[in-house]
Amino acid sequence: MSDFDAENESVETSAPIALVDSANIETLIHTVRGQQIMLDTDLARLYEVETKNLNRAAARNADRFPEDFRFQLTKEEDESLRCQIGTSKTMEGRGGRRYLPYAYTEQGIAMLSGVLRSEVAVQTSISIMRAFVAMRHFLAENATLFERLRGVELSQAAFQQSTDERFNQVFRLLEGEVEKPQRIFFAGQMFDAFSLLTDLVGRAEREISLVDGYVDVHTLNVLAKKRKGVAVTVYTSGNRLTQGDVDVFNAQYPQLTVRRTRTFHDRFLILDSATAYHIGASLKDAGKKCFGIDLIQDEELTKMLIEKLKLLDEHQTA
């Protein structure tokens, strides 16, 4: 079994695949220990898996889930959260469980989408990430109001002040941000960077070309968010990605081709041989340090880059 296969175990489910409305996810986001979290039960329902299987997948990849990514609620925290939510369906669904629930932070959910290998996980992960980003925008815009609230009232007031129209505006703004020609992410913004990169990958309709000297299985977690049938060619000088990793990826997300080259120093993402982005960090490290993503607006430069990649393809296939 390759590293990629072992790190991304399948969580089997026979439930039908259902699209998740990201506008409804914000009601499942709670505040515990000063962090925005989602409960394991709610995540399991969104991903159409059993709660025990979701937690088992995380436990088997424990090195990916430190305490600030995933933690188990104390009895007091569990009771307090029950009081906040009351008799909501979320809490009713936890009846009869033998252990205290696990809470997943924003970073933990981003990591969780990499270890759950179901079609539902692919479809819902972006919706969940957008809900977290939208919640942060909403809280930031109303910071003055929330400074007057304490403890439990902070979470409750956030939901009471929100309306469907308010969140629709936030989501429209979020979608508009993807179109900005330049974006900068600062150290620690791994979730936001992952969200934007997967959004860009998901835009391609026919093919994706990625120039990145340091590609590994974490890069494949981003590329897995592509549309079905979109071909991917990766140009890299590194050897962190084995043929076994490529074969495992292609078994579920065909078709990935890896070409070895030392021609490039910088990183580029090209969609459908038409739109190119210059990326300041390897996809696997996006958000770990400050970096930028720039849309290449000069059509001639984009054409020159694409022609260079075509020459490399012809040389390696000759």
C-alpha positions, 0 to 999 in steps of 0.5 A: 500500500502506498503512502497516498493510499494509507493516508487516505483510507476509504470510509464506505457508505451505501447512502445516496449521494446528496448535494449539501446546501452551504447556506445551511451549514452555518447553523451547525457551526458552534463556539467551543474553547473560543474556536469555531467547530463542528461536531462529529455527528453533524459532519458524519451526516453531511458526509453520509457516513456513520459517526464511529467510522468518521472518528475511526478514520481520524484516529487512524491518521492521528498524526494529522489531527493534533489537539487544535484540529480535533478534540473531545468535548468534556462533560461540561462542554457537552452539557453547555452545548446541549443547552445552547442548541436545545432540542435541535436535530443535531443534538437529538441525533447524538442520543445513546452514544457511549462516549463524549462527542469530538469537535473538529476545528476549521483546520481539522475539517480541512484535513478530514476531507483528505482522509475521507475518500467518498464521493460525498466528501468531495461534493461537500468539502467545499461547501463546508469550507465556504461556510466557515469562511463566510462565518468569519467574514460575518463575525469580523464585520460585526465585531463591535456588537459582539464585543458586548456579548460574553460566553454563550451569548456570543454564539447565540447572538451571531445566529440570531443576527444572521439572516438568509439574505445576509449570508447570501451577500457574504457568499456572493462576496466570497465568490467574487474574491476568487476573481481578483487578479491578486491574492495574498495569504499570510502564515496560518491561512491554510484553510483559506488557501486550500479553499481558493486552490480547490475552487480554481481546480474545480473551474477547469472543464477539460484539462489542468496543467500544474508546474510545481517542483515539490509535489507530493500526496498533499498536492493530490488532495487539492487536485482531487477536487477537479471535475470528473473527466478533467485530465491533469498533467503535473510538471515537477522536478521532485521525486516525492510522488511515486508511481504507486501514488499516481496509480492510486490517484488514477484509480479514482480520479483519472487521468493524472500524468506526471512529467519530470523537468527542471526547466521551471523555478516558479509554480504555475497553474493553467486551466483549459490551456487558457487561464494561467496563475502564478503561485508563490508557494508549492500547493502542498505548503499553501498557507504555511507561510505568506505567499501570493496567487496572481492571475497572469493577465497578459495573454501573450505571456500565457500563450508562451507558457503554454507553448513551453509546456507543449514542447516539453510534452512533445520531447518526452513523448517522442 
